[in-house]
Each structure stands twice: as structure tokens, then as C-alpha cells.
Amino acid sequence: MQWEPDEVPNERQWIELQSILKTHSAQWMIWEGEPIKALVEKLKSMGINSLVFDPCGNVPDQDDFMSVMRQNVENLIAALEYSPAKGTARFGLLWLLG
């Protein structure tokens, strides 16, 4: 899948996602940038959470490379620690290339 965090996918892309979810029960979508609110909300309604893993391909606007990587680790740890008791199912990922 190749979705952009600042664009709402078209109908064909949503159908493709639903098809993937039939065989891959992902609970998380990983983004290279902060996704728009409408996208996060629609995914959430499907039981999919969003998290950002910034590859830091360019010089960061704020902080430095290591700060960005530390935040990435924190985001991944939060996803791994997200438990059914807190409102989630088992852990699964869909990596989106942007």
C-alpha cells in the first residue's frame, strides 16, 4: 500500500485495505508523517490505530536526527504496550510507504 498522510485515499484504496485486512489483521498503520484527522478517524472506525515513524530522510525542522529516532522508538513502544484491557486487540502493522 502506498498512501500519503496528507491525502484521503480513494474508494479503490479503501477496498484494497479491506481486502488486506481479511488475511492480515493489522491493528496499527505506520506513517512517515502525521496523517490528517479525517484519515485517522476513518481508520479508527475500522479498528486501526495510527502511529508515526519518521524516517528522517531530511534535516529535521526541529530537534536533531537522534531526537526524531527517540520519538520513533517511543511511538513503537507505545503501540507494543497497547493492550486489550486498554481498548485494543492483538498487535499487527501495516507499513505505508509515502
CYANA upper distance limits for C-alpha pairs under 8 A (distance plus 0.5 A):
  1 MET  CA     17 LEU  CA      8.44
  1 MET  CA     95 TRP  CA      8.20
  1 MET  CA     96 LEU  CA      6.37
  1 MET  CA     97 LEU  CA      7.36
  2 GLN  CA     96 LEU  CA      5.95
  2 GLN  CA     97 LEU  CA      5.40
  2 GLN  CA     98 GLY  CA      6.49
  3 TRP  CA      7 GLU  CA      8.01
  3 TRP  CA      9 PRO  CA      7.31
  3 TRP  CA     96 LEU  CA      6.54
  3 TRP  CA     97 LEU  CA      7.06
  3 TRP  CA     98 GLY  CA      6.54
  4 GLU  CA      8 VAL  CA      8.37
  4 GLU  CA     35 PRO  CA      8.26
  4 GLU  CA     96 LEU  CA      8.43
  4 GLU  CA     97 LEU  CA      8.18
  4 GLU  CA     98 GLY  CA      5.77
  5 PRO  CA     31 TRP  CA      7.18
  5 PRO  CA     32 GLU  CA      8.05
  5 PRO  CA     33 GLY  CA      6.50
  5 PRO  CA     34 GLU  CA      6.61
  5 PRO  CA     35 PRO  CA      4.48
  5 PRO  CA     36 ILE  CA      6.67
  5 PRO  CA     39 LEU  CA      8.39
  5 PRO  CA     98 GLY  CA      8.04
  6 ASP  CA     34 GLU  CA      8.23
  6 ASP  CA     35 PRO  CA      6.16
  6 ASP  CA     36 ILE  CA      5.95
  7 GLU  CA     36 ILE  CA      7.78
  7 GLU  CA     39 LEU  CA      8.37
  8 VAL  CA     36 ILE  CA      8.43
  8 VAL  CA     38 ALA  CA      7.92
  8 VAL  CA     39 LEU  CA      6.43
  9 PRO  CA     13 GLN  CA      6.23
  9 PRO  CA     14 TRP  CA      7.08
 10 ASN  CA     14 TRP  CA      7.05
 11 GLU  CA     15 ILE  CA      6.77
 12 ARG  CA     16 GLU  CA      6.70
 13 GLN  CA     17 LEU  CA      6.73
 14 TRP  CA     18 GLN  CA      6.76
 15 ILE  CA     19 SER  CA      6.71
 16 GLU  CA     20 ILE  CA      6.79
 17 LEU  CA     21 LEU  CA      6.67
 18 GLN  CA     22 LYS  CA      7.04
 19 SER  CA     23 THR  CA      7.97
 20 ILE  CA     24 HIS  CA      6.36
 21 LEU  CA     25 SER  CA      5.68
 21 LEU  CA     26 ALA  CA      7.08
 24 HIS  CA     92 GLY  CA      8.29
 25 SER  CA     92 GLY  CA      6.83
 26 ALA  CA     48 ILE  CA      7.52
 26 ALA  CA     91 PHE  CA      7.26
 26 ALA  CA     92 GLY  CA      4.44
 26 ALA  CA     93 LEU  CA      5.43
 26 ALA  CA     94 LEU  CA      6.68
 27 GLN  CA     47 GLY  CA      6.92
 27 GLN  CA     48 ILE  CA      5.09
 27 GLN  CA     49 ASN  CA      6.53
 27 GLN  CA     88 THR  CA      8.31
 27 GLN  CA     89 ALA  CA      7.54
 27 GLN  CA     90 ARG  CA      7.49
 27 GLN  CA     91 PHE  CA      6.26
 27 GLN  CA     92 GLY  CA      5.47
 27 GLN  CA     93 LEU  CA      6.63
 27 GLN  CA     94 LEU  CA      8.50
 28 TRP  CA     48 ILE  CA      5.69
 28 TRP  CA     49 ASN  CA      5.13
 28 TRP  CA     50 SER  CA      6.01
 28 TRP  CA     51 LEU  CA      7.59
 28 TRP  CA     79 ALA  CA      8.20
 28 TRP  CA     91 PHE  CA      7.77
 28 TRP  CA     92 GLY  CA      6.48
 28 TRP  CA     93 LEU  CA      5.29
 28 TRP  CA     94 LEU  CA      6.73
 29 MET  CA     48 ILE  CA      7.14
 29 MET  CA     49 ASN  CA      6.60
 29 MET  CA     50 SER  CA      5.27
 29 MET  CA     51 LEU  CA      6.81
 29 MET  CA     93 LEU  CA      6.29
 29 MET  CA     94 LEU  CA      5.35
 29 MET  CA     95 TRP  CA      6.57
 29 MET  CA     96 LEU  CA      7.53
 30 ILE  CA     50 SER  CA      6.48
 30 ILE  CA     51 LEU  CA      5.58
 30 ILE  CA     52 VAL  CA      6.15
 30 ILE  CA     53 PHE  CA      6.92
 30 ILE  CA     93 LEU  CA      7.46
 30 ILE  CA     94 LEU  CA      6.68
 30 ILE  CA     95 TRP  CA      5.48
 30 ILE  CA     96 LEU  CA      6.45
 31 TRP  CA     35 PRO  CA      7.56
 31 TRP  CA     50 SER  CA      7.72
 31 TRP  CA     51 LEU  CA      6.62
 31 TRP  CA     52 VAL  CA      5.19
 31 TRP  CA     53 PHE  CA      6.40
 31 TRP  CA     54 ASP  CA      8.00
 31 TRP  CA     95 TRP  CA      7.44
 31 TRP  CA     96 LEU  CA      6.22
 31 TRP  CA     97 LEU  CA      7.96
 31 TRP  CA     98 GLY  CA      8.13
 32 GLU  CA     52 VAL  CA      6.20
 32 GLU  CA     53 PHE  CA      5.75
 32 GLU  CA     54 ASP  CA      5.26
 32 GLU  CA     55 PRO  CA      6.97
 32 GLU  CA     96 LEU  CA      7.97
 32 GLU  CA     97 LEU  CA      7.77
 32 GLU  CA     98 GLY  CA      6.93
 33 GLY  CA     52 VAL  CA      6.33
 33 GLY  CA     53 PHE  CA      7.68
 33 GLY  CA     54 ASP  CA      6.64
 34 GLU  CA     51 LEU  CA      8.45
 34 GLU  CA     52 VAL  CA      6.59
 35 PRO  CA     39 LEU  CA      7.08
 35 PRO  CA     40 VAL  CA      7.05
 36 ILE  CA     40 VAL  CA      6.97
 37 LYS  CA     41 GLU  CA      6.59
 38 ALA  CA     42 LYS  CA      6.72
 39 LEU  CA     43 LEU  CA      6.70
 40 VAL  CA     44 LYS  CA      6.51
 40 VAL  CA     49 ASN  CA      7.83
 40 VAL  CA     50 SER  CA      6.96
 41 GLU  CA     45 SER  CA      6.72
 42 LYS  CA     46 MET  CA      7.12
 43 LEU  CA     47 GLY  CA      6.98
 43 LEU  CA     48 ILE  CA      5.58
 43 LEU  CA     49 ASN  CA      7.14
 43 LEU  CA     50 SER  CA      8.29
 44 LYS  CA     48 ILE  CA      5.38
 44 LYS  CA     49 ASN  CA      6.08
 44 LYS  CA     50 SER  CA      8.46
 51 LEU  CA     75 ASN  CA      7.03
 51 LEU  CA     76 LEU  CA      8.23
 51 LEU  CA     79 ALA  CA      8.28
 52 VAL  CA     72 ASN  CA      7.58
 52 VAL  CA     75 ASN  CA      7.46
 53 PHE  CA     72 ASN  CA      5.57
 53 PHE  CA     75 ASN  CA      7.81
 53 PHE  CA     76 LEU  CA      8.39
 54 ASP  CA     68 VAL  CA      7.46
 54 ASP  CA     69 MET  CA      8.05
 54 ASP  CA     72 ASN  CA      7.06
 55 PRO  CA     69 MET  CA      8.44
 56 CYS  CA     60 PRO  CA      7.13
 56 CYS  CA     65 PHE  CA      7.19
 56 CYS  CA     68 VAL  CA      7.51
 56 CYS  CA     69 MET  CA      8.42
 59 VAL  CA     64 ASP  CA      7.98
 59 VAL  CA     65 PHE  CA      7.87
 60 PRO  CA     64 ASP  CA      6.51
 60 PRO  CA     65 PHE  CA      7.27
 60 PRO  CA     68 VAL  CA      8.24
 63 ASP  CA     67 SER  CA      6.49
 63 ASP  CA     68 VAL  CA      7.71
 64 ASP  CA     68 VAL  CA      6.93
 65 PHE  CA     69 MET  CA      6.78
 66 MET  CA     70 ARG  CA      6.57
 67 SER  CA     71 GLN  CA      6.78
 68 VAL  CA     72 ASN  CA      6.79
 69 MET  CA     73 VAL  CA      6.80
 70 ARG  CA     74 GLU  CA      6.76
 71 GLN  CA     75 ASN  CA      6.63
 72 ASN  CA     76 LEU  CA      6.77
 73 VAL  CA     77 ILE  CA      6.58
 74 GLU  CA     78 ALA  CA      6.62
 75 ASN  CA     79 ALA  CA      6.89
 76 LEU  CA     80 LEU  CA      6.72
 77 ILE  CA     81 GLU  CA      6.57
 78 ALA  CA     82 TYR  CA      6.62
 79 ALA  CA     91 PHE  CA      8.24
 80 LEU  CA     91 PHE  CA      7.34
 82 TYR  CA     86 LYS  CA      7.18
 82 TYR  CA     87 GLY  CA      8.45
 82 TYR  CA     88 THR  CA      7.06
 83 SER  CA     87 GLY  CA      7.16
 83 SER  CA     88 THR  CA      6.05
 83 SER  CA     89 ALA  CA      7.32
 83 SER  CA     90 ARG  CA      7.99
 84 PRO  CA     88 THR  CA      4.76
 84 PRO  CA     89 ALA  CA      5.51
 84 PRO  CA     90 ARG  CA      7.67
